Amino acid sequence: MSVLGGIGGVLRRFSCMRQKRQGKPPLSLWGVTDEGGVLAVGGMPCTRLARDYGTPLLVVDAAALLRRVQDVQAVLNEVLPGAMLTYSYKTNCIPGILRMLHNAGVGAEVISPYEYWLSESLGVDGGQVVYNGVDKSRESIAGAVARGTLVNIDSRDEIDVVLAEAREQRRTARVGLRLALNRSAQFGLDPEGGDLAHVVRNCLDAPDHADLMALHFNVTSNARHSGYHTRCLSRALDVMSWLAREHGVRIRLLDVGGGFGVETSKNMSGVEYGLYRLFGVQPGAAWMDPFQDFRLYLRDLADTLRAFCTQNGLPVPGVCIEPGRLLTSKAELLLTQVKAVKERPGAEPFAITDAGRLSQAFPCDFEWHEAFLASDLRRPPSRPYTVTGRVCTRSDWLYRGKLLPELASGDVLAVMDAGAYFSSYAMNFAFPRAAVVAVEDGTARVLRRREDFRHLVGMDDVALADVTWDGGER
Ligand SMILES: *Cc1c(COP(=O)(O)O)cnc(C)c1O
């Protein structure tokens, strides 16, 4: 252990030197600004947001979100004109955010009956929804068939349910096949196994009730380069060509999933993750790593698609993409307040905050995220901290070995790229979940109120005494 401890100490010192050398990235990467030394979102100082709405607090920059959507739409128009753009609901399933995306012309990609219900409740046209997922209820499939939603079949028996619904409703279901291109994952139909052929046969046997029109795959996450995605596309194209050749099926929509990365955050490599968990060694900063711009990424996919279709004499199908992170990651940050700082001899100081990995920032477990001292951007970096949450377990840390300025109670930290998978994974372990606000035209608007204590017992069948306070402050 002492040898290991020694190695850990050396690696941590190295990591600290590296963080010092790298410094901080420009705030413009996220579109946030420095207003007199305080980090501001859409011109609104984070200290004011923290004071007015409390912490932990998720803050959406509405203008940045809209700009991002428009940028992605412009790239699509240029590289793959006519392509369908849907947003992966599970990435950030806050109705106020989803509404902004839909108002900007983005469709919905849903993976559960709840998400399907939400898309319908938000008034999204059924034809602008793609229904994926491994556990679709009969009721939600009925809705999808009735509303003309593309249902991507995930397993052998699911097609029977879709066909039964279509027969009952005397409609033709829009059907896609989700391909399992990565055998170690549980999703989709294995192109080499019998299930795919079985589903195809069932569709072809019921031409009045199934329109087999799409292929779907989703194979990556936070990808920084198109390489793997493009190779998977080639395998999907082989399936498309097999369907045309063997069954005379013409695939009209190729849904290449999501997984497009952002330059400001990254998945830790296996080695980085191991060193981080074992020794608290900070991984390298995401913005220092090579990153392929989305335009070039999409162009690689488009070139592969067109070249394949030309070579094989097939018509070029329409394309659908289902990004989550690409659209929302950078447009949202998490504000958390330092509640206490503890010095321990021979150890990194602890900064206890109200946003740990377990309750509020789960992606920080396996992704690298930048952090700023939002309440004082001018305070110089000082030493590495272990930043923890407020749940009483050692595993509720937010950062380890993170070089930060000298911290004190009351300081406000901003965790960047909180717009993908933060609110989705948040839990109410001992504390209610955070509020979500959007800053727009210089004013803040609550998208989701902070949970109060009554909300936490809202589903319980128990008589409670009348208590005059319920944690719903602010
Ligand atoms: C999660 C998911 C996405 C979006 O993934 P991102 O990495 O956030 O882009 C798209 N499609 C499906 C089927 C998914 O499960």
The ligand as a Gaussian input file, in Angstrom:
#p B3LYP/6-31G(d) Opt

LIG

0 1
 C      -29.041000       8.164000     -25.566000
 C      -29.434000       7.989000     -26.961000
 C      -29.172000       8.969000     -27.906000
 C      -28.428000      10.248000     -27.606000
 O      -27.143000      10.025000     -27.127000
 P      -26.123000      11.281000     -26.949000
 O      -24.843000      10.603000     -26.600000
 O      -26.642000      12.112000     -25.817000
 O      -26.092000      12.011000     -28.224000
 C      -29.656000       8.763000     -29.188000
 N      -30.308000       7.638000     -29.528000
 C      -30.562000       6.662000     -28.639000
 C      -31.296000       5.439000     -29.061000
 C      -30.139000       6.793000     -27.320000
 O      -30.381000       5.813000     -26.451000

